[in-house]
Amino acid sequence: MKKRKVPHTFVIVFCCIVVAAMMTWFIKPGKYVQEQVDGESVMTFYYQDQLPEPYAQEFHAEPQTWQVFSALFKGFEKQSGIIVFILIVGGAFWILSKSRAIDTGIMAFLGFTKRLEHNKVIGKIGVNNIIITMIMILFSLFGSVFGMSEETIAFTLIIIPLAISMGYDSIVGVCMVYVAAHIGFSGAMLNPFTIGIAQGIADIPLFSGIGYRLVCWVILTIIGIIFVLLYANKVKKNPKISIVYEDDEYWRNNSSLRGAELSDATRQSTSSETSGLLRSSLPRNDGAWIVYGFIVAILVFCAIRYPMTAMKIGNSTSTLPLLPIGAGLFALVGFFALRKSVPYFILTLLFGTVYYLIVGVLGYGWYIMEIATLFLFMGVCSGFAIGKSASDIAKLFIEGMGDILSAAVVVGLAAGIVIVLQDGGVIDTILYGLSKSMSNLGVIASTEIMYGIQTLINIVIPSGSAKAAITMPIMAPFSDLIGISRQTTVMAFQFGDGFTNMITPTSGVLIATLGVARIPWEKWVRFIWKFILVLIVVGGLLLIPTVTMSLNGF
């Protein structure tokens, strides 16, 4: 019997667009409008044929037909920022990969972990288990505190080679970064893009209720770590059971650490191999010293111009001399690294890039444009440091963009789903219909239905800030009528916004991450759906104490 092939990711996403178009023929279009009632701003729903002026003239919804094909073009327009971000970061990392710095750095890291195994306590727990746990806690904290999301795309390219070299698969690499960050995003304590906006709209103190949110974050993060460790250890024992084993051939073939399943004998010789690789993989050249001097000059200039940085974490701000510290550290570490070898210097450049990324995001409000620019600078400097000419760097950059192009196309295609629903005018109608279902129910049932509504809406509107702007003006006053605190309503929004981001094809960040990881979306769904179901159930259980117990801030 011929084995049935799973359709290509492009085909699956296009089918979702067709289904969305069909919905516009059976659901009556409508729109929420903001009106002033008794001096207060409220959101009122109208069907298309009932809209008052001037909204009636501005709202032009119609059933979607041939638009399923134009949705790709509009999707590219809508997600142009993320698409360009993917292409630039992909090209930059392609240049950096030619230095073999990441490979040699991984070898050094594996050598270090091998030495740790001689410690009885650490050896019993498992060095790899500790590494996975620490990385996941770090990224979960990033997601919880400042809403890390798009930034995980770049980190995925760094962590996956590490996961492969430790004997795991690309799914473990994605879980260590993307899943961890979005677990933190779901159980956020200080995320300004979800909690900050939602609480502001709900007119409750900013970042109030943080005590119980901390408990939720800890519980969700522990569940996520246990899930990933169980899967990772299963793959470690038998790598071929991984559903992406064949897909990971790319990562195994594009690494000097071929054969991800390193034997004990191989790992015992890692330390000596590493030192040889780092000394001999690239010759010393004057270009690397010129790059070093150029970067130091730029960092010193920035440190003089911005001597103090106001780091915003949640509702608190700390002013620190982070740019001078960064310049000093890079100048010192980079000098000694370059005296050893070029790969050591490029690793220093990579870690410096990550440092300035964090400072830029938290201190200067950087987003994908600034982050892409930072990684492009890193890639170009890496190219010159390994002795490449400007033309060679340009060719490598184009090769890298071509290598990652399919991921960018999927992001544009997936955005077409939301485009079709928006142009068909049915998103607000779906929201209105779901909100009516909560009438005349108890507080627990109403809370869970509210949570379910937010979860369903997130499948078509994965943007947390956009969904907060649409749903909270409706849900917050409604919660007053049914006796639910507005803080509970915000938490229902928070959980509903986060979990399904890890599976819905309308999430540009998910599709982009899977694209750079080379994991087909359908295989990711097969892996993640049970975990998402567990998170949804746990989220529902964590909401119950907010209406049955006296919690601070609720």
C-alpha positions as CSV (number, residue, x, y, z in Angstrom):
1,M,0.0,0.0,0.0
2,K,1.4,3.4,-1.0
3,K,2.2,5.6,2.0
4,R,0.1,8.7,2.1
5,K,2.1,11.9,1.9
6,V,1.4,14.8,4.2
7,P,0.7,17.9,2.1
8,H,3.3,20.6,1.9
9,T,3.1,23.4,4.5
10,F,2.2,25.9,1.7
11,V,-0.8,23.7,0.7
12,I,-2.0,23.4,4.3
13,V,-1.9,27.1,4.9
14,F,-3.6,27.8,1.6
15,C,-6.4,25.4,2.6
16,C,-6.8,27.4,5.8
17,I,-7.2,30.6,3.7
18,V,-9.9,28.8,1.6
19,V,-11.8,27.8,4.8
20,A,-11.6,31.4,6.1
21,A,-13.0,32.6,2.7
22,M,-15.9,30.2,3.0
23,M,-16.7,31.5,6.5
24,T,-17.2,35.0,5.0
25,W,-20.1,33.6,3.0
26,F,-22.0,32.2,6.0
27,I,-21.2,34.7,8.8
28,K,-22.8,38.1,8.7
29,P,-20.2,40.9,8.6
30,G,-20.1,43.4,11.5
31,K,-17.9,45.8,13.4
32,Y,-17.3,47.1,16.9
33,V,-17.2,50.9,17.0
34,Q,-16.1,53.1,19.9
35,E,-18.8,55.4,21.1
36,Q,-19.3,57.9,23.9
37,V,-22.2,56.9,26.3
38,D,-22.8,59.1,29.4
39,G,-19.3,60.6,29.0
40,E,-17.6,57.2,28.9
41,S,-16.0,55.4,25.9
42,V,-17.7,52.0,25.1
43,M,-17.4,49.5,22.3
44,T,-20.7,48.8,20.5
45,F,-21.3,46.1,18.0
46,Y,-23.2,46.7,14.7
47,Y,-23.9,44.5,11.8
48,Q,-22.8,45.9,8.5
49,D,-26.3,47.0,7.4
50,Q,-26.8,48.8,10.8
51,L,-23.6,50.8,11.0
52,P,-24.1,54.5,11.7
53,E,-22.2,57.1,9.8
54,P,-19.3,57.6,9.2
55,Y,-18.5,54.0,10.0
56,A,-20.8,52.7,7.3
57,Q,-18.8,54.5,4.6
58,E,-15.5,53.2,5.9
59,F,-16.5,49.6,6.3
60,H,-16.5,47.7,3.1
61,A,-16.8,44.0,3.9
62,E,-17.8,41.4,1.3
63,P,-17.6,37.6,0.9
64,Q,-14.2,36.5,-0.2
65,T,-13.7,34.6,-3.5
66,W,-10.7,35.3,-5.8
67,Q,-9.2,37.2,-2.8
68,V,-7.8,33.9,-1.6
69,F,-5.1,34.4,-4.2
70,S,-4.4,38.1,-3.5
71,A,-4.2,37.2,0.2
72,L,-0.5,36.2,-0.4
73,F,0.3,39.7,-1.7
74,K,-1.5,41.4,1.2
75,G,0.0,38.9,3.6
76,F,3.5,39.9,2.5
77,E,2.6,43.6,3.0
78,K,1.1,42.9,6.5
79,Q,4.1,40.9,7.7
80,S,6.8,42.7,5.6
81,G,8.7,43.5,8.8
82,I,9.1,39.9,9.9
83,I,9.8,38.7,6.4
84,V,12.6,41.2,5.9
85,F,13.8,40.3,9.4
86,I,14.0,36.6,8.5
87,L,15.9,37.3,5.3
88,I,18.5,39.7,6.9
89,V,19.1,37.4,9.9
90,G,19.3,34.4,7.7
91,G,21.9,36.0,5.5
92,A,23.9,37.3,8.4
93,F,24.1,33.9,10.1
94,W,25.1,32.3,6.8
95,I,28.1,34.6,6.7
96,L,28.9,33.8,10.4
97,S,28.5,30.1,9.8
98,K,31.4,30.2,7.3
99,S,33.7,31.1,10.1
100,R,32.9,27.8,11.9
101,A,32.9,29.9,15.1
102,I,29.6,28.4,16.3
103,D,30.8,24.9,15.6
104,T,34.0,25.3,17.5
105,G,32.2,27.1,20.3
106,I,29.8,24.2,20.6
107,M,32.8,21.8,20.8
108,A,34.3,23.9,23.6
109,F,30.9,23.9,25.4
110,L,30.6,20.1,25.1
111,G,34.1,19.7,26.4
112,F,33.2,21.8,29.4
113,T,30.0,19.8,30.1
114,K,31.9,16.6,29.8
115,R,34.2,17.7,32.6
116,L,31.2,18.6,34.7
117,E,30.0,15.0,34.5
118,H,32.8,14.0,36.9
119,N,30.9,15.8,39.7
120,K,28.7,13.1,41.4
121,V,25.7,15.3,42.0
122,I,25.7,16.9,38.5
123,G,26.5,13.6,36.9
124,K,23.5,12.0,38.5
125,I,21.1,14.7,37.5
126,G,22.6,14.9,34.0
127,V,24.6,17.8,32.6
128,N,22.4,18.0,29.5
129,N,19.3,18.2,31.7
130,I,20.8,21.1,33.6
131,I,21.7,22.9,30.4
132,I,18.2,22.5,28.9
133,T,16.6,23.6,32.2
134,M,18.7,26.7,32.6
135,I,18.2,27.8,29.0
136,M,14.5,27.3,29.2
137,I,14.2,29.2,32.5
138,L,16.2,32.1,30.9
139,F,14.0,32.4,27.9
140,S,10.8,31.9,29.8
141,L,11.9,34.8,32.1
142,F,12.5,36.9,29.0
143,G,9.0,36.1,27.7
144,S,7.5,36.8,31.0
145,V,9.3,40.1,31.8
146,F,9.5,41.9,28.4
147,G,7.5,39.8,26.1
148,M,10.2,38.2,24.0
149,S,8.7,36.8,20.8
150,E,10.1,37.8,17.5
151,E,13.6,37.8,19.0
152,T,13.4,34.0,19.4
153,I,13.8,33.6,15.6
154,A,17.4,34.7,15.7
155,F,18.2,32.7,18.9
156,T,16.8,29.6,17.3
157,L,19.6,29.7,14.8
158,I,22.1,29.6,17.6
159,I,20.5,27.0,19.9
160,I,19.5,24.3,17.3
161,P,23.1,23.5,16.4
162,L,23.8,23.1,20.1
163,A,20.8,20.8,20.5
164,I,21.9,18.7,17.5
165,S,25.4,18.4,18.8
166,M,24.2,17.3,22.2
167,G,22.4,14.4,20.5
168,Y,18.9,15.8,20.3
169,D,16.8,17.1,17.4
170,S,15.8,20.5,16.1
171,I,12.5,20.3,17.9
172,V,14.4,20.3,21.2
173,G,16.3,23.4,20.0
174,V,13.0,25.2,19.2
175,C,11.5,24.2,22.6
176,M,14.5,25.5,24.5
177,V,14.0,29.0,22.9
178,Y,10.7,29.5,21.3
179,V,8.4,27.3,23.5
180,A,10.2,28.5,26.7
181,A,9.7,32.2,25.7
182,H,6.1,31.7,24.9
183,I,5.4,29.8,28.0
184,G,6.8,32.8,29.8
185,F,4.7,35.0,27.5
186,S,1.6,33.1,28.6
187,G,2.4,33.2,32.3
188,A,3.7,36.7,32.0
189,M,4.4,38.8,35.1
190,L,5.4,42.1,33.6
191,N,4.9,41.8,29.8
192,P,4.0,45.3,28.7
193,F,2.6,44.1,25.3
194,T,-0.1,41.9,26.9
195,I,-0.6,42.6,30.6
196,G,0.4,46.3,30.4
197,I,-2.1,47.0,27.6
198,A,-4.9,44.8,28.9
199,Q,-4.7,46.2,32.5
200,G,-4.5,49.8,31.1
201,I,-7.7,49.2,29.1
202,A,-9.4,47.5,32.0
203,D,-8.5,50.5,34.2
204,I,-6.8,48.5,36.9
205,P,-3.3,49.3,38.5
206,L,-0.5,48.5,36.1
207,F,1.1,45.1,36.7
208,S,-1.1,44.5,39.8
209,G,-1.7,40.9,40.9
210,I,2.0,40.0,40.2
211,G,2.1,37.6,43.2
212,Y,-0.3,35.1,41.8
213,R,1.1,35.6,38.3
214,L,4.5,34.6,39.6
215,V,3.0,31.4,40.9
216,C,1.4,30.7,37.5
217,W,4.7,31.4,35.7
218,V,6.6,29.0,37.9
219,I,4.0,26.2,37.4
220,L,3.8,26.7,33.7
221,T,7.6,26.8,33.3
222,I,8.1,23.7,35.3
223,I,5.5,21.8,33.2
224,G,7.2,23.0,30.1
225,I,10.7,21.9,31.3
226,I,9.4,18.5,32.3
227,F,7.7,18.0,28.9
228,V,10.9,19.0,27.0
229,L,13.2,16.9,29.2
230,L,11.1,13.8,28.8
231,Y,11.0,14.2,25.0
232,A,14.7,15.1,24.8
233,N,15.8,12.0,26.8
234,K,13.7,9.8,24.5
235,V,15.3,11.3,21.4
236,K,18.8,11.0,23.0
237,K,18.3,7.2,23.5
238,N,17.1,6.7,19.9
239,P,17.5,9.7,17.6
240,K,15.7,8.0,14.8
241,I,12.3,8.1,16.6
242,S,12.3,11.9,16.1
243,I,9.7,12.9,13.5
244,V,12.1,15.4,12.1
245,Y,15.1,13.0,11.9
246,E,15.2,13.2,8.1
247,D,14.6,17.0,8.2
248,D,17.5,17.4,10.6
249,E,19.9,16.0,8.0
250,Y,20.4,19.7,6.9
251,W,21.7,20.6,10.4
252,R,23.9,17.5,10.6
253,N,25.4,18.1,7.2
254,N,26.0,21.8,7.7
255,S,28.0,21.4,10.9
256,S,31.6,20.3,11.4
257,L,30.1,18.3,14.2
258,R,28.5,15.7,11.9
259,G,26.8,12.8,13.6
260,A,24.8,14.5,16.3
261,E,24.8,11.4,18.5
262,L,28.3,11.9,19.9
263,S,29.7,8.8,21.4
264,D,31.3,8.8,24.9
265,A,34.7,8.3,23.2
266,T,34.1,11.2,21.0
267,R,33.1,13.5,23.8
268,Q,36.1,12.5,25.9
269,S,38.3,13.8,23.1
270,T,36.3,16.9,22.7
271,S,38.5,19.2,24.7
272,S,41.7,18.5,22.7
273,E,39.8,18.7,19.4
274,T,38.3,22.0,20.4
275,S,41.6,23.7,21.1
276,G,42.9,22.5,17.8
277,L,39.9,23.7,15.9
278,L,40.0,27.1,17.5
279,R,43.7,27.6,16.8
280,S,43.7,26.2,13.2
281,S,40.3,26.6,11.7
282,L,41.1,30.1,10.4
283,P,44.4,31.9,9.9
284,R,45.1,35.2,11.7
285,N,44.7,38.1,9.4
286,D,45.0,41.9,9.7
287,G,41.4,42.3,8.6
288,A,40.2,40.8,12.0
289,W,42.2,43.4,13.9
290,I,40.8,46.2,11.7
291,V,37.3,44.9,12.4
292,Y,38.1,44.8,16.1
293,G,39.3,48.4,16.2
294,F,36.4,49.6,14.1
295,I,33.8,47.9,16.5
296,V,35.6,49.2,19.6
297,A,35.6,52.8,18.1
298,I,31.8,52.5,17.5
299,L,31.1,51.1,20.9
300,V,33.2,53.8,22.6
301,F,31.4,56.5,20.6
302,C,28.0,55.1,21.7
303,A,29.1,54.8,25.3
304,I,30.1,58.5,25.4
305,R,26.9,59.6,23.7
306,Y,24.7,57.4,25.9
307,P,26.6,57.0,29.2
308,M,23.5,55.8,31.1
309,T,20.7,53.5,30.0
310,A,17.2,53.4,31.6
311,M,16.3,49.7,31.6
312,K,12.6,49.2,31.8
313,I,11.5,45.9,33.3
314,G,7.7,45.9,33.9
315,N,6.7,49.0,35.7
316,S,10.2,49.6,37.2
317,T,13.1,51.4,35.7
318,S,16.8,51.1,36.6
319,T,19.5,53.5,35.2
320,L,22.8,51.8,34.6
321,P,26.0,52.5,32.5
322,L,25.4,49.5,30.3
323,L,26.9,50.8,27.1
324,P,30.2,51.8,28.7
325,I,30.3,48.4,30.4
326,G,29.6,46.7,27.1
327,A,32.3,48.6,25.3
328,G,34.8,47.9,28.0
329,L,34.0,44.2,28.2
330,F,34.1,43.8,24.4
331,A,37.4,45.7,24.1
332,L,39.1,43.6,26.8
333,V,37.6,40.1,25.9
334,G,37.8,40.8,22.2
335,F,41.5,41.6,22.4
336,F,42.5,38.4,24.2
337,A,40.1,36.4,22.0
338,L,41.7,37.7,18.8
339,R,45.1,36.9,20.1
340,K,44.1,33.3,20.4
341,S,42.1,32.8,17.1
342,V,39.6,34.4,14.8
343,P,36.8,32.0,15.8
344,Y,37.2,33.0,19.4
345,F,36.9,36.6,18.3
346,I,33.8,35.9,16.3
347,L,32.2,34.1,19.3
348,T,33.0,37.2,21.3
349,L,31.2,39.3,18.6
350,L,28.2,37.0,18.8
351,F,27.9,37.2,22.5
352,G,28.4,41.0,22.3
353,T,25.5,41.1,19.8
354,V,23.3,39.2,22.2
355,Y,24.2,41.6,25.0
356,Y,23.4,44.7,22.9
357,L,20.2,43.1,21.7
358,I,19.0,42.8,25.3
359,V,20.1,46.3,26.2
360,G,18.5,47.7,23.1
361,V,15.2,45.9,23.7
362,L,14.8,46.8,27.4
363,G,16.6,50.1,27.4
364,Y,15.8,51.7,24.0
365,G,12.6,50.0,22.8
366,W,14.2,48.2,19.9
367,Y,12.1,46.1,17.7
368,I,12.7,43.9,14.6
369,M,14.2,46.6,12.5
370,E,16.9,47.5,15.0
371,I,17.5,43.8,15.8
372,A,17.9,42.9,12.1
373,T,20.3,45.8,11.7
374,L,22.4,44.6,14.7
375,F,22.7,41.1,13.2
376,L,23.5,42.4,9.8
377,F,26.3,44.4,11.3
378,M,27.5,41.2,13.1
379,G,27.4,39.2,9.8
380,V,29.3,41.8,7.8
381,C,32.0,42.2,10.5
382,S,32.3,38.4,10.7
383,G,32.9,38.2,7.0
384,F,35.7,40.8,7.0
385,A,37.2,39.1,10.1
386,I,37.6,35.8,8.3
387,G,39.3,37.5,5.4
388,K,36.4,37.7,2.9
389,S,36.1,40.6,0.4
390,A,33.1,42.8,0.2
391,S,31.9,41.0,-3.0
392,D,32.3,37.6,-1.2
393,I,30.3,38.8,1.8
394,A,27.6,40.0,-0.6
395,K,27.5,36.6,-2.3
396,L,27.3,34.8,1.0
397,F,24.5,37.1,2.2
398,I,22.5,36.3,-0.9
399,E,23.1,32.6,-0.4
400,G,21.8,32.8,3.2
401,M,18.7,34.7,2.1
402,G,18.0,32.1,-0.6
403,D,18.5,29.3,2.0
404,I,15.9,30.9,4.3
405,L,13.5,32.2,1.6
406,S,10.8,29.4,2.0
407,A,10.4,30.5,5.7
408,A,9.7,34.1,4.6
409,V,7.1,32.9,2.0
410,V,5.2,30.9,4.6
411,V,5.0,33.9,6.9
412,G,3.4,35.9,4.1
413,L,1.0,33.1,3.2
414,A,-0.1,32.5,6.8
415,A,-0.9,36.2,7.2
416,G,-3.4,35.8,4.4
417,I,-5.7,33.9,6.7
418,V,-6.3,36.9,8.9
419,I,-6.4,39.2,5.8
420,V,-9.3,37.2,4.4
421,L,-11.2,37.2,7.7
422,Q,-10.7,40.9,8.1
423,D,-11.7,41.8,4.5
424,G,-14.7,39.6,4.9
425,G,-15.7,41.6,8.1
426,V,-16.4,38.5,10.2
427,I,-13.8,38.7,13.0
428,D,-15.8,41.1,15.1
429,T,-19.0,39.2,14.4
430,I,-17.4,36.0,15.7
431,L,-16.2,37.9,18.8
432,Y,-19.7,39.3,19.4
433,G,-21.4,35.9,19.0
434,L,-18.9,34.3,21.5
435,S,-19.3,37.0,24.1
436,K,-23.1,36.5,24.1
437,S,-22.7,32.9,25.2
438,M,-21.6,34.0,28.7
439,S,-24.9,35.3,29.8
440,N,-26.6,33.8,32.9
441,L,-23.8,31.5,34.0
442,G,-21.9,31.2,37.3
443,V,-18.6,32.9,37.9
444,I,-16.5,29.8,37.3
445,A,-18.3,28.8,34.1
446,S,-18.3,32.4,32.9
447,T,-14.5,32.7,33.6
448,E,-13.8,29.5,31.7
449,I,-16.0,30.5,28.8
450,M,-14.2,33.9,28.7
451,Y,-10.9,32.0,28.6
452,G,-12.2,29.7,25.9
453,I,-13.3,32.7,23.8
454,Q,-9.9,34.4,24.1
455,T,-8.2,31.1,23.2
456,L,-10.4,30.7,20.1
457,I,-9.9,34.3,19.0
458,N,-6.1,33.9,19.4
459,I,-6.2,31.4,16.5
460,V,-7.2,34.1,14.1
461,I,-5.7,37.2,15.9
462,P,-2.4,36.0,17.4
463,S,-1.2,39.6,18.1
464,G,-1.6,40.1,21.9
465,S,-1.7,43.9,21.8
466,A,-4.2,43.9,18.9
467,K,-6.5,41.4,20.6
468,A,-6.3,43.3,23.9
469,A,-7.4,46.5,22.1
470,I,-10.3,44.6,20.6
471,T,-11.5,42.3,23.4
472,M,-10.7,44.1,26.7
473,P,-13.1,47.1,26.1
474,I,-15.9,44.5,25.8
475,M,-14.8,41.9,28.4
476,A,-13.8,44.3,31.2
477,P,-17.3,46.0,31.6
478,F,-19.0,42.6,31.0
479,S,-17.0,41.0,33.9
480,D,-18.4,43.7,36.2
481,L,-22.0,42.7,35.2
482,I,-21.4,39.0,36.0
483,G,-19.4,39.5,39.2
484,I,-15.9,38.6,37.9
485,S,-12.9,40.9,38.8
486,R,-11.3,42.7,35.9
487,Q,-8.0,41.2,37.0
488,T,-9.4,37.7,36.4
489,T,-10.6,38.9,33.0
490,V,-7.0,40.1,32.2
491,M,-5.6,36.7,33.2
492,A,-8.1,34.9,31.1
493,F,-7.0,37.1,28.2
494,Q,-3.3,36.4,29.1
495,F,-3.6,32.6,29.1
496,G,-5.9,32.7,26.0
497,D,-3.4,34.8,24.2
498,G,-0.3,32.7,24.9
499,F,-0.9,29.0,24.6
500,T,-2.3,28.7,21.0
501,N,0.4,31.0,19.7
502,M,2.6,27.9,19.7
503,I,0.4,26.0,17.2
504,T,-1.8,28.4,15.1
505,P,-0.6,28.9,11.5
506,T,-1.6,32.6,11.7
507,S,1.2,33.3,14.1
508,G,4.0,34.9,12.0
509,V,6.6,34.3,14.7
510,L,5.8,30.6,14.9
511,I,5.9,30.1,11.2
512,A,9.1,32.1,10.9
513,T,10.7,30.1,13.7
514,L,9.7,26.7,12.2
515,G,10.9,28.0,8.8
516,V,14.4,28.8,10.1
517,A,14.5,25.5,12.0
518,R,13.3,23.7,8.9
519,I,10.5,21.9,10.7
520,P,7.4,21.4,8.7
521,W,4.3,22.9,10.4
522,E,2.3,19.7,10.2
523,K,5.1,17.8,12.0
524,W,5.3,20.5,14.6
525,V,1.5,20.1,15.2
526,R,1.9,16.3,15.6
527,F,4.5,17.0,18.3
528,I,3.1,19.9,20.2
529,W,-0.7,19.5,20.2
530,K,-0.9,17.3,23.3
531,F,1.3,19.7,25.2
532,I,-0.8,22.7,24.1
533,L,-3.9,20.8,25.3
534,V,-2.2,20.2,28.7
535,L,-1.4,23.9,29.0
536,I,-5.0,24.9,28.1
537,V,-6.3,22.6,30.8
538,V,-3.8,23.9,33.4
539,G,-4.6,27.5,32.5
540,G,-8.3,26.8,33.1
541,L,-7.4,25.3,36.5
542,L,-5.2,28.3,37.4
543,L,-8.1,30.6,36.7
544,I,-10.4,29.0,39.3
545,P,-8.6,30.4,42.4
546,T,-9.0,33.9,41.0
547,V,-12.8,33.7,41.5
548,T,-12.9,31.3,44.5
549,M,-10.0,32.7,46.7
550,S,-9.0,36.0,48.1
551,L,-5.9,36.8,46.1
552,N,-3.9,40.1,46.3
553,G,-4.8,42.2,43.3
554,F,-7.9,40.1,42.4
